[in-house]
Amino acid sequence: MHQFIIAAAAVTVAALVSATPVLADYNPGGPVVQNGQCWKGSKNSDAFGHWRACPQPASGSATQVNTRRRA
């Protein structure tokens, strides 16, 4: 009986893993771009969100702040 339960659990786990959809173009580390728009995932999930204009790199030079320490 124990072997049957273990085998049934293994089959169930295998079925659940194989039923999970795989998205080849899913990249959680960067934006998903289509037609000049970037996907912005919601706060807790990338599955829900909206399309918006892609962020542009900052232009201009960075200013350096000089900090002096008194000895």
C-alpha positions in Angstrom: 0.0 0.0 0.0 2.8 2.4 0.8 4.5 1.7 -2.5 1.2 2.6 -4.3 0.9 5.9 -2.5 4.5 6.8 -3.3 4.1 5.9 -6.9 0.8 7.8 -7.2 2.5 10.9 -5.6 5.4 10.6 -8.0 3.0 10.4 -11.0 1.0 13.4 -9.7 4.1 15.6 -9.2 5.4 14.6 -12.7 2.0 15.5 -14.2 1.9 18.9 -12.5 5.5 19.7 -13.6 4.9 18.7 -17.2 1.6 20.7 -17.3 3.3 24.0 -16.4 3.5 26.2 -19.4 7.0 27.1 -20.5 7.6 30.5 -22.1 10.7 30.6 -24.2 10.7 34.4 -24.4 10.1 35.0 -20.7 13.0 36.9 -19.2 12.5 38.0 -15.6 15.7 39.9 -15.5 14.9 42.4 -18.3 12.1 44.0 -20.2 10.0 42.2 -22.8 9.9 44.3 -25.9 7.3 44.2 -28.7 6.4 46.9 -31.3 8.5 49.5 -29.5 6.7 48.9 -26.2 8.0 47.3 -23.0 6.1 45.1 -20.6 5.9 46.4 -17.1 4.9 43.7 -14.6 2.7 44.6 -11.6 4.1 44.9 -8.2 4.1 41.2 -7.1 3.7 39.4 -10.4 5.1 39.6 -14.0 2.1 37.7 -15.3 -0.1 40.8 -14.8 0.9 44.3 -15.9 0.7 46.6 -18.9 2.6 47.7 -22.0 4.3 51.1 -21.9 7.0 53.1 -23.6 10.5 51.7 -23.0 12.7 53.7 -20.6 15.3 55.8 -22.4 18.9 55.9 -21.2 19.7 59.1 -19.3 21.4 61.8 -21.3 23.9 64.3 -20.1 26.9 64.0 -17.8 26.9 63.0 -14.2 28.2 65.6 -11.8 30.6 64.6 -9.0 30.1 65.9 -5.6 33.3 66.7 -3.7 33.2 65.8 -0.1 36.0 66.9 2.2 36.7 65.5 5.6 38.3 67.4 8.4 41.3 65.9 9.9 
